[in-house]
Amino acid sequence: MAPSGAWDPSGYLRFAGERARPFADLLARVDARAPSVVVDLGCGEGALTASLADHWPGAVVTGVDSSAEMLAAAAAHARPGRVGFVRADVRDWRPDAPVDVLVTNAVLHWVPGHAALLRRWAADLAPGGWLALQVPGNQAAPTHVLLAGLCRSPRWAGRLAGAAPAADAVLDPAGYLGVLEEAGLAAEAWETTYLHVLTGADPVLAWVRSTVLRPVLARLADDDAAELTAAYAALLREAYPRRPDGTTLLPFRRVFAVAQAGTSR
């Protein structure tokens, strides 16, 4: 599942290190010893998916994504018999066999009503299998609030009100804990706010251009997209001022949950 408009793997990878940190923190809480079937739902450009094969050398790893652009980049990380990629919407995907580890990283905020999806995925786990999720939890951050305000302003509301970032796109940790426990899993959930130190001109704009801004710009012609981007960039520079050393600090909240199925299902 992805929002409208083509993904840009190169733009997304500009901050590959910062985006990989939550994935590593999530994986550290998955205590699967020797899984055979590992699935990464919403795998993107595939580098992190391939790292799962290194983490669990005996596993066959499948990455699933709906973006042709991301999967084209992911092809470079395929390993015959070990790591493969398929194109599918995560809402429609079903496994061929019970899954030992199901990972979904920075995906579910694009999927309205994804609590029901988590319950279905819980049922797809093998006995003792693990489900691990991470979502951005920054809907109240200036990046999202300012963009939502622009989308709903008189200048843009007629075309962009429906594309404004949703304030309820994700649950809080307690919400995910409840969903997973109600699905019969033993779960834990937490949140972390990362402080990313960014460099370059308008680095926060560069960060959001490949994520929350992308479906907004997809609705506009080039001239209008440039106008909105300029207005948004000015607001971001005020909300995230450059520090004396020339860097810009971006606080980024993320929500995590891991859960394990019972050993008899």
Phi, psi and omega in degrees: 000133175211158177289173181293156181094149184285141173285150176244097182303323182294319177295319179295321184283350177304327180246040185301320181297313179295323182284337180281336185299313178298326178298316179294320179293323177295312184297328181296341181260006178261110186263048176274125188275312183213064181290150177259324184241114181236133182232135176246106183269118187085053192285344180063223187277004163092348183296316180290326176300313180298329179295337177295327178291329175287323181292321179235087188300338180268005186264150166263124188249131178239128174258137182237130177206155180264353185268119177296324181294315179293319181292330175297320176290325182293335182304332180292342182258002180291145176227114184307127179080352182236312183228122178224166184226142178227150179265121178194153171282131184299337179290335183258342186297139172226141182283154175281338181211161178305145187258134178278320176221123177243118182247136172224114191241117177055050183232316194291343176292345175272355189244099178299142177066034187284356175301320179295325178295319178298322178296323178292319179295325177301323180288343180274355183283145171288162173307128183078003183289163186241143171239128182230131181226150172218133178225146170298136179243040188253030182296337178266002180282158179304326179307318184270318182295317180293319179293320177298320178297318177297314182300329183261003180287159181305326182295326190239350190303323182300331181251336192240356182304321180287347180261358181299139178304134183277135181289339183248032184294331180227163175271167171275173182304320180297325178296314179292322177302315180296316180300314184289323177293320178296335177278002176092014181258153169273118194231158166221153182214152182200175175224153178221136171254115178272144175252098182273127178263108187256152180235165177095178181282133179045056185291330179291321174300317179298323179297310186281343183300327181265006180230260191292332180283335188300311180291338176289309181295333180297341181270356188242149169291165188303314183296316179292322178298320178294321179296311180296319181298319180296317179295317180294318180300319180296319178294320180293322179297325178286319182286329182234076186291150176291138180277166183304331180275003177093353179270167178233134182264126178242102172288134185222110180275137176227148182245136185233152168206142170230149184209148181234137174284159175294161183283347174235125185231000000 
